Amino acid sequence: MHKNRIFRRAMLKVMGGAGLGMMIPSFSLYQAESIKTRTIPSSGEALPIVGLGSWIQFDVGTSASERAPLREVLTQMKQHGGRVIDASPMYGHSEAVVGDLTQELGIADHFFYATKVWTSGEQAGIRQMEASMQKMQRSTMDLMQIHNLVDWKTHIKTLRQWKEGGKIRYMGVTHYTDSAHTRLEEIIRTENIDFVQFNYSIRSRHAEQSLLETARKHGVAVIINRPYEGGALFGLVRNEEIPSWAEEYDISSWGQFFLKFILSHSAVTCVIPGTSNPKHVVDNMLAGYGKLPDEAAREKMAGYIQEL
């Protein structure tokens, strides 16, 4: 058996029996490959293809018990090569928790920070974005996005000015529903943005109709949210075995099955599954390693899930 698969099986077996108090196997034991990266078209900068979402999971208080698992999530994410952390003012305390923990761990400069503006009005947007930068403890934000297209025509002017002034490095827009895909495409075609973020999964494939190709054609990086459909995909496969042929693509968990389907689309730059579980973040990051499915395998994967 290929050594990558042997490693993954052994690692996930140990992880599966470990509680939060037990040590997660060190990825430094296996250095034969690095996490895959894809470039941001507008700059050529490389980003690891698996990142981290912070909705709900990072909306916690200040107690050590609440934050301990998240400290380990960030530690393991870094150790496995992940960099992109996506947040929003909508996500409660997530921005502040990310800022606090990355500073406390001494790894703040490792990550690529993405957050959003989620309000109406120019001045309200400016105040909110400045507050987000303060909470995440960033003098320059890597990526500022307009959350769910709220007052996007107003905020995009500010983002353009901030990018020109060096306050942000990249600008983008986001949404999470199929019904917004047409509007996202229009913005991609008419505005000079760096990133677009939207929903896409093995069962929710509306983005394949034209949005993914439009982003590719216009040189816009793609971040994928809701890769697990809010956890619904795991409910679907709860009592199902991973098909044996998935091993050919270095898949050893259902999470990797779902993520590798998304990542096998070449227009996708990064996927951001959210988690507060250190074992799960390791599993997610491993989707960025090994072989990705080709087109025939993608359809085989989607067909398998459709038949469940």
C-alpha positions as a printed NumPy array, in Angstrom:
array([[  0.   ,   0.   ,   0.   ],
       [  1.184,   3.549,  -0.756],
       [  2.987,   5.046,   2.26 ],
       [  0.695,   8.114,   2.232],
       [ -2.32 ,   5.882,   2.849],
       [ -0.543,   3.885,   5.554],
       [  0.251,   7.115,   7.361],
       [ -3.284,   8.479,   7.079],
       [ -4.888,   5.275,   8.317],
       [ -2.556,   5.061,  11.304],
       [ -2.963,   8.711,  12.152],
       [ -6.749,   8.735,  11.957],
       [ -6.975,   5.521,  13.966],
       [ -5.056,   7.121,  16.813],
       [ -7.058,  10.334,  16.479],
       [-10.328,   8.455,  16.517],
       [ -9.583,   7.037,  19.96 ],
       [ -8.149,  10.234,  21.423],
       [ -9.978,  12.665,  23.622],
       [ -9.127,  16.361,  23.728],
       [ -6.786,  15.682,  26.61 ],
       [ -4.694,  13.237,  24.606],
       [ -1.896,  14.254,  22.314],
       [ -2.663,  14.407,  18.614],
       [  0.063,  12.678,  16.57 ],
       [  2.699,  15.109,  15.381],
       [  2.704,  15.706,  11.665],
       [  6.437,  16.319,  11.897],
       [  6.713,  12.525,  11.817],
       [  5.735,  12.654,   8.171],
       [  7.4  ,  15.221,   5.927],
       [  7.381,  13.525,   2.545],
       [  5.003,  16.098,   1.125],
       [  3.529,  19.511,   1.837],
       [ -0.052,  20.686,   1.684],
       [ -1.085,  21.603,  -1.836],
       [ -1.33 ,  25.264,  -2.752],
       [ -3.029,  27.278,  -5.458],
       [ -2.231,  30.797,  -6.535],
       [ -4.3  ,  33.944,  -6.162],
       [ -4.691,  34.997,  -9.811],
       [ -4.41 ,  38.739,  -9.165],
       [ -1.019,  38.413,  -7.467],
       [  0.444,  34.948,  -7.947],
       [  0.661,  34.445,  -4.163],
       [  0.242,  30.793,  -3.17 ],
       [ -2.339,  29.728,  -0.585],
       [ -2.833,  26.297,   0.978],
       [ -5.998,  24.751,  -0.424],
       [ -7.58 ,  23.969,   2.968],
       [ -8.32 ,  26.713,   5.477],
       [-10.593,  27.266,   8.478],
       [-14.009,  28.82 ,   8.95 ],
       [-14.863,  30.345,  12.328],
       [-18.65 ,  30.689,  12.301],
       [-20.188,  29.391,  15.574],
       [-17.107,  27.372,  16.565],
       [-14.969,  30.379,  17.505],
       [-17.789,  32.374,  19.068],
       [-16.775,  31.622,  22.657],
       [-15.997,  33.531,  25.821],
       [-12.715,  34.196,  27.568],
       [-12.449,  31.157,  29.841],
       [ -9.492,  28.825,  29.439],
       [-11.787,  25.801,  29.108],
       [-13.7  ,  27.359,  26.221],
       [-10.591,  28.42 ,  24.379],
       [ -8.338,  25.405,  24.969],
       [ -9.71 ,  23.332,  22.054],
       [ -9.423,  26.356,  19.757],
       [ -5.807,  26.903,  20.749],
       [ -5.119,  23.317,  19.693],
       [ -7.105,  23.766,  16.468],
       [ -4.89 ,  26.705,  15.483],
       [ -1.734,  24.873,  16.54 ],
       [ -2.61 ,  21.788,  14.512],
       [ -3.723,  23.863,  11.555],
       [ -0.359,  25.594,  11.422],
       [  1.535,  22.345,  11.91 ],
       [ -0.294,  20.795,   8.958],
       [  0.315,  23.753,   6.668],
       [ -3.036,  25.571,   6.805],
       [ -3.054,  29.372,   6.703],
       [ -6.419,  30.854,   5.691],
       [ -8.734,  31.814,   8.584],
       [-12.109,  33.275,   7.63 ],
       [-14.136,  35.366,  10.088],
       [-16.844,  38.042,  10.165],
       [-18.441,  40.557,  12.556],
       [-21.523,  38.367,  12.139],
       [-19.716,  35.525,  13.914],
       [-19.953,  36.94 ,  17.421],
       [-16.615,  36.831,  19.236],
       [-14.794,  34.904,  16.511],
       [-12.615,  37.771,  15.297],
       [-11.418,  38.613,  18.808],
       [-10.833,  34.951,  19.681],
       [ -8.762,  34.425,  16.537],
       [ -6.77 ,  37.577,  17.263],
       [ -6.178,  36.701,  20.91 ],
       [ -5.195,  33.085,  20.395],
       [ -2.886,  33.571,  17.441],
       [ -1.042,  36.246,  19.419],
       [ -0.88 ,  34.16 ,  22.598],
       [  0.468,  31.192,  20.66 ],
       [  3.119,  33.326,  18.988],
       [  1.989,  32.275,  15.509],
       [  0.058,  35.368,  14.419],
       [  2.249,  36.102,  11.404],
       [  1.781,  32.603,   9.98 ],
       [ -1.842,  33.001,   8.936],
       [ -3.742,  34.623,   6.089],
       [ -6.574,  36.57 ,   7.732],
       [ -9.91 ,  37.093,   5.994],
       [-12.879,  38.904,   7.472],
       [-15.886,  40.836,   6.233],
       [-17.958,  43.995,   6.377],
       [-21.577,  43.286,   7.297],
       [-23.53 ,  46.511,   7.66 ],
       [-25.061,  49.317,   5.592],
       [-23.606,  52.786,   4.984],
       [-20.118,  53.999,   4.231],
       [-19.164,  55.258,   7.683],
       [-20.777,  52.316,   9.465],
       [-18.778,  50.018,   7.21 ],
       [-15.542,  51.846,   7.915],
       [-16.135,  51.699,  11.673],
       [-16.954,  48.01 ,  11.515],
       [-13.902,  47.121,   9.439],
       [-11.609,  49.126,  11.696],
       [-13.081,  47.31 ,  14.699],
       [-12.503,  43.965,  12.975],
       [ -8.858,  44.805,  12.356],
       [ -8.448,  45.769,  15.989],
       [-10.107,  42.57 ,  17.211],
       [ -7.967,  40.394,  14.946],
       [ -4.931,  42.482,  15.91 ],
       [ -3.934,  43.22 ,  12.333],
       [ -2.469,  46.474,  11.048],
       [ -3.094,  45.16 ,   7.518],
       [ -5.911,  42.743,   6.727],
       [ -5.065,  40.109,   4.134],
       [ -8.58 ,  39.893,   2.73 ],
       [-11.646,  42.065,   3.378],
       [-14.905,  40.773,   1.92 ],
       [-18.406,  42.192,   1.61 ],
       [-20.517,  39.744,   3.588],
       [-23.546,  38.392,   1.722],
       [-23.37 ,  41.407,  -0.616],
       [-24.826,  43.726,   2.04 ],
       [-24.631,  47.29 ,   0.582],
       [-21.863,  46.078,  -1.677],
       [-21.92 ,  49.052,  -4.047],
       [-21.053,  51.334,  -1.146],
       [-18.434,  49.143,   0.498],
       [-16.598,  48.206,  -2.68 ],
       [-15.541,  51.838,  -3.078],
       [-14.054,  51.821,   0.416],
       [-12.325,  48.499,  -0.182],
       [-10.786,  49.836,  -3.364],
       [ -9.425,  52.855,  -1.496],
       [ -8.146,  50.712,   1.364],
       [ -6.405,  48.343,  -1.029],
       [ -4.737,  51.231,  -2.86 ],
       [ -3.642,  52.626,   0.499],
       [ -2.241,  49.293,   1.712],
       [ -4.738,  48.854,   4.545],
       [ -5.956,  45.601,   2.995],
       [ -4.142,  43.33 ,   0.575],
       [ -7.107,  41.823,  -1.236],
       [-10.837,  42.538,  -1.63 ],
       [-13.768,  40.273,  -2.333],
       [-17.464,  39.48 ,  -2.015],
       [-19.294,  36.556,  -0.418],
       [-22.584,  34.713,  -0.247],
       [-23.82 ,  31.303,   0.82 ],
       [-26.894,  30.567,  -1.326],
       [-27.398,  29.408,  -4.902],
       [-29.802,  32.281,  -5.523],
       [-26.93 ,  34.775,  -5.168],
       [-24.674,  33.153,  -7.761],
       [-25.946,  35.269, -10.644],
       [-25.238,  38.477,  -8.738],
       [-21.782,  37.242,  -7.816],
       [-21.065,  36.58 , -11.47 ],
       [-22.165,  40.084, -12.411],
       [-19.788,  41.574,  -9.848],
       [-16.934,  39.369, -11.044],
       [-17.497,  40.607, -14.587],
       [-17.84 ,  44.316, -13.761],
       [-15.666,  44.932, -10.69 ],
       [-11.958,  44.373, -10.262],
       [-12.078,  42.049,  -7.248],
       [ -9.513,  39.527,  -6.043],
       [-11.716,  36.945,  -4.311],
       [-15.207,  35.531,  -4.397],
       [-16.576,  33.232,  -1.683],
       [-19.64 ,  31.034,  -2.103],
       [-21.267,  27.703,  -1.326],
       [-20.377,  24.512,  -3.176],
       [-20.465,  20.839,  -2.173],
       [-20.72 ,  17.336,  -3.556],
       [-24.532,  17.592,  -3.546],
       [-24.912,  21.345,  -4.015],
       [-23.325,  21.826,  -7.447],
       [-25.117,  24.916,  -8.752],
       [-21.811,  26.805,  -8.907],
       [-20.652,  24.427, -11.646],
       [-23.238,  25.831, -14.05 ],
       [-21.211,  28.986, -14.665],
       [-19.973,  30.703, -11.489],
       [-16.787,  28.683, -11.075],
       [-15.847,  29.13 , -14.708],
       [-16.649,  32.855, -14.596],
       [-14.286,  33.263, -11.649],
       [-11.582,  31.354, -13.484],
       [-12.058,  33.357, -16.693],
       [-11.795,  36.695, -14.896],
       [ -8.857,  35.717, -12.674],
       [-10.698,  35.748,  -9.345],
       [ -9.654,  33.464,  -6.488],
       [-12.406,  31.203,  -5.109],
       [-13.055,  30.383,  -1.452],
       [-15.686,  27.718,  -0.815],
       [-17.985,  27.831,   2.206],
       [-20.539,  25.258,   3.445],
       [-18.514,  22.296,   2.115],
       [-20.354,  19.925,   4.474],
       [-23.757,  21.597,   3.983],
       [-23.866,  22.612,   7.628],
       [-23.067,  19.046,   8.684],
       [-25.927,  17.489,   6.71 ],
       [-23.521,  15.421,   4.616],
       [-22.214,  13.627,   7.687],
       [-25.768,  12.734,   8.676],
       [-26.244,  11.226,   5.24 ],
       [-23.237,   8.918,   5.557],
       [-23.426,   8.192,   9.287],
       [-23.881,   4.448,   8.806],
       [-22.06 ,   4.157,   5.505],
       [-18.6  ,   2.823,   4.762],
       [-16.21 ,   4.856,   2.63 ],
       [-15.954,   3.036,  -0.724],
       [-12.699,   1.135,  -1.071],
       [-11.867,   2.833,  -4.371],
       [-11.55 ,   6.168,  -2.535],
       [ -8.16 ,   5.008,  -1.232],
       [ -6.758,   5.628,  -4.695],
       [ -7.17 ,   9.336,  -3.971],
       [ -5.667,   9.176,  -0.471],
       [ -9.099,   9.504,   1.144],
       [ -9.443,   7.931,   4.584],
       [-12.49 ,   9.746,   6.004],
       [-15.82 ,  11.097,   4.825],
       [-14.611,  14.632,   5.527],
       [-11.72 ,  14.146,   3.107],
       [-14.115,  12.566,   0.591],
       [-16.294,  15.693,   0.592],
       [-13.397,  18.158,   0.619],
       [-11.403,  16.414,  -2.107],
       [-14.428,  16.483,  -4.381],
       [-14.518,  20.275,  -4.028],
       [-10.765,  20.723,  -4.299],
       [-10.576,  18.61 ,  -7.422],
       [-12.268,  21.461,  -9.278],
       [ -9.323,  23.494, -10.525],
       [-11.133,  26.832, -10.189],
       [-11.286,  26.406,  -6.401],
       [ -8.482,  28.158,  -4.551],
       [ -9.324,  27.213,  -0.958],
       [-12.083,  25.536,   1.05 ],
       [-12.854,  26.655,   4.622],
       [-14.561,  23.962,   6.73 ],
       [-15.271,  25.197,  10.239],
       [-14.436,  23.233,  13.36 ],
       [-13.584,  23.629,  17.022],
       [-12.296,  20.066,  17.258],
       [ -8.513,  19.525,  16.949],
       [ -8.975,  16.018,  15.547],
       [-11.313,  17.322,  12.881],
       [ -8.994,  20.117,  11.804],
       [ -6.215,  17.573,  11.273],
       [ -8.574,  15.435,   9.208],
       [ -9.628,  18.477,   7.191],
       [ -6.045,  19.535,   6.534],
       [ -5.152,  16.063,   5.29 ],
       [ -7.576,  16.641,   2.415],
       [ -4.932,  19.037,   1.112],
       [ -2.41 ,  16.219,   0.751],
       [ -2.089,  13.347,  -1.672],
       [ -3.846,  12.712,  -4.946],
       [ -6.905,  14.666,  -6.053],
       [ -9.69 ,  12.996,  -8.06 ],
       [ -9.818,  13.47 , -11.821],
       [-13.056,  14.287, -13.657],
       [-14.167,  10.665, -13.928],
       [-13.546,  10.113, -10.225],
       [-15.44 ,  13.302,  -9.35 ],
       [-18.539,  12.009, -11.099],
       [-18.115,   8.605,  -9.48 ],
       [-17.946,  10.272,  -6.06 ],
       [-21.001,  12.418,  -6.695],
       [-22.925,   9.431,  -8.045],
       [-22.09 ,   7.372,  -4.979],
       [-23.47 ,  10.056,  -2.661],
       [-26.525,  10.6  ,  -4.832],
       [-27.462,   6.942,  -4.519],
       [-27.437,   6.938,  -0.7  ]])
